């Protein structure tokens, strides 16, 4: 397997686990991962948030870690990457307002490159208008956006993921094992034990 180059899009108040775990796991299997955030350069940090499911009507939020970006957003050119991964949490709600972010998502979709999106990252997919006719999972509160963007909301268990064409999506961080497994399949990653 040739190592793939992955653009990892995150931002302030992205979900901590949905930032840290995929960033580290994809590197652990040999891929090169560039973590970027609009308006920030390599070496700068973002604040993350920990979202948990404690029996309330929605998730609870606590301060997460400081996550250090290893690449600069302004240098991110989609043609230089094999795939896109997008963290969830609250970051997508403001990232979708950035025209360059929307253009990046569209370019990956138009080139049929693998796109892994988790939790609220579906907000970016919907804003970029790239999920029409696709089965897409997300945090349940994002279901209306998926449907309004012409996607079919996949209401799956919180620890499950779904692949439709080049999209791998999941509801939240409990799905990491399945979400990452399906993304690695799209990337052509082979792990031998």
Buried (B, 14 or more C-beta within 10 A) or exposed (E): EEBBEBBBBBBBBBBBBBBBBBBEBBBEBEBBBBBBBBEBEBEEEBBBBBBEEEEEEEBEBEEBBEBEBBBBBEEBEBEEBBBBBBBBBBBBBBBBEBEEBBEBBBBBBEEEBBBBBBBBBBBBBBBBBBBEEBBBBBBEEBBEBBBEBBBBBBEBEBBBBBBBBBBBBBBBBBBBBBBBBBBBEBBEBEEEE
